[in-house]
């Protein structure tokens, strides 16, 4: 290699390092923060959703259970869809689709319950 090529490469490396230092961004810290936010959201859903579901089951409030499940499944469908978009791993699109199906089923059950119809068509159980 010629001396001018080596100096150009060295100059580019220094420019990249200087820009990185100016940005003051650490990918490791950003990754840890995002993992922390995801963990905190999961804990929040469990802490808020579980007592509501238990109360609703104990007092036969099906509509509250359905509303809670709808909310949680919508969140997880979006979370997995975004994870798929960023990583392109097929497992994320599978889980996003599963959450979306559960969301749709529970939404239809919620609407039927809110209208005063039976949760399961044909069974006659309200």
C-alpha positions as CSV (number, residue, x, y, z in Angstrom):
1,X,0.0,0.0,0.0
2,X,1.1,3.5,-0.7
3,X,1.7,6.0,2.1
4,X,-1.0,8.3,0.9
5,X,-3.6,5.5,1.0
6,X,-2.6,4.5,4.5
7,X,-2.8,8.2,5.6
8,X,-6.3,8.5,4.0
9,X,-7.5,5.4,5.9
10,X,-6.0,6.7,9.1
11,X,-7.6,10.1,8.6
12,X,-11.0,8.5,8.0
13,X,-10.7,6.4,11.2
14,X,-9.9,9.5,13.2
15,X,-12.8,11.4,11.6
16,X,-15.2,8.5,12.5
17,X,-13.8,8.4,16.1
18,X,-14.1,12.1,16.5
19,X,-17.8,12.1,15.3
20,X,-18.5,9.2,17.7
21,X,-17.0,11.1,20.6
22,X,-19.0,14.2,19.7
23,X,-22.3,12.3,19.5
24,X,-21.7,10.9,23.1
25,X,-23.8,8.0,22.2
26,X,-23.1,4.5,23.6
27,X,-25.0,1.7,21.9
28,X,-24.6,-0.6,24.9
29,X,-26.3,2.0,27.2
30,X,-29.1,2.5,24.6
31,X,-29.6,-1.3,24.3
32,X,-29.7,-1.7,28.1
33,X,-32.2,1.2,28.4
34,X,-34.5,-0.3,25.8
35,X,-34.3,-3.7,27.5
36,X,-35.2,-2.0,30.7
37,X,-38.2,-0.2,29.2
38,X,-39.4,-3.5,27.7
39,X,-39.0,-5.3,31.1
40,X,-40.7,-2.4,32.9
41,X,-43.7,-2.5,30.5
42,X,-44.0,-6.3,31.0
43,X,-44.0,-5.9,34.8
44,X,-46.5,-3.1,34.6
45,X,-48.9,-5.2,32.5
46,X,-48.6,-8.1,34.9
47,X,-49.0,-5.9,38.0
48,X,-52.0,-4.1,36.6
49,X,-53.6,-6.8,34.6
50,X,-53.4,-9.8,36.9
51,X,-55.4,-8.3,39.8
52,X,-58.1,-7.1,37.3
53,X,-58.4,-10.5,35.7
54,X,-58.5,-12.3,39.1
55,X,-61.2,-9.9,40.4
56,X,-63.2,-10.2,37.2
57,X,-63.1,-14.0,37.4
58,X,-64.1,-14.0,41.1
59,X,-67.1,-11.7,40.5
60,X,-68.1,-13.1,37.0
61,X,-67.2,-9.9,35.1
62,X,-66.4,-11.4,31.7
63,X,-66.3,-8.0,30.0
64,X,-63.5,-6.7,32.2
65,X,-61.4,-9.9,31.6
66,X,-61.9,-9.5,27.8
67,X,-61.0,-5.8,27.9
68,X,-57.8,-6.5,29.8
69,X,-56.8,-9.3,27.5
70,X,-57.6,-7.1,24.4
71,X,-55.3,-4.4,25.8
72,X,-52.5,-6.7,26.6
73,X,-52.7,-8.6,23.3
74,X,-52.7,-5.3,21.3
75,X,-49.5,-4.2,23.1
76,X,-47.7,-7.6,22.5
77,X,-48.8,-7.8,18.9
78,X,-47.3,-4.3,18.2
79,X,-44.2,-5.2,20.2
80,X,-43.6,-8.4,18.3
81,X,-44.4,-6.8,14.9
82,X,-41.8,-4.1,15.6
83,X,-39.2,-6.7,16.7
84,X,-39.8,-8.5,13.5
85,X,-39.4,-5.3,11.5
86,X,-36.1,-4.6,13.1
87,X,-34.6,-8.2,13.2
88,X,-36.5,-10.1,10.4
89,X,-36.6,-13.2,12.6
90,X,-39.6,-15.3,11.7
91,X,-40.4,-16.1,15.4
92,X,-41.5,-12.5,16.0
93,X,-44.0,-12.5,13.1
94,X,-45.4,-15.8,14.3
95,X,-46.0,-14.3,17.8
96,X,-47.3,-11.1,16.4
97,X,-49.8,-13.1,14.3
98,X,-50.8,-15.2,17.3
99,X,-51.4,-12.1,19.5
100,X,-53.4,-10.5,16.7
101,X,-55.7,-13.5,16.4
102,X,-56.2,-13.6,20.2
103,X,-56.9,-9.8,20.0
104,X,-59.5,-10.3,17.2
105,X,-61.3,-13.2,19.0
106,X,-61.4,-11.4,22.3
107,X,-62.6,-8.2,20.6
108,X,-65.5,-10.0,19.0
109,X,-66.4,-11.6,22.3
110,X,-66.2,-8.2,24.0
111,X,-68.5,-6.7,21.5
112,X,-71.0,-9.5,21.9
113,X,-70.9,-9.2,25.7
114,X,-71.3,-5.4,25.5
115,X,-74.4,-5.9,23.3
116,X,-75.9,-8.3,25.8
117,X,-75.5,-11.4,23.6
118,X,-73.8,-14.6,24.6
119,X,-70.0,-14.7,24.6
120,X,-70.0,-17.9,22.5
121,X,-72.6,-17.8,19.7
122,X,-75.0,-20.8,19.9
123,X,-74.4,-21.7,23.5
124,X,-77.0,-19.4,25.0
125,X,-74.7,-18.5,27.9
126,X,-74.4,-14.8,28.7
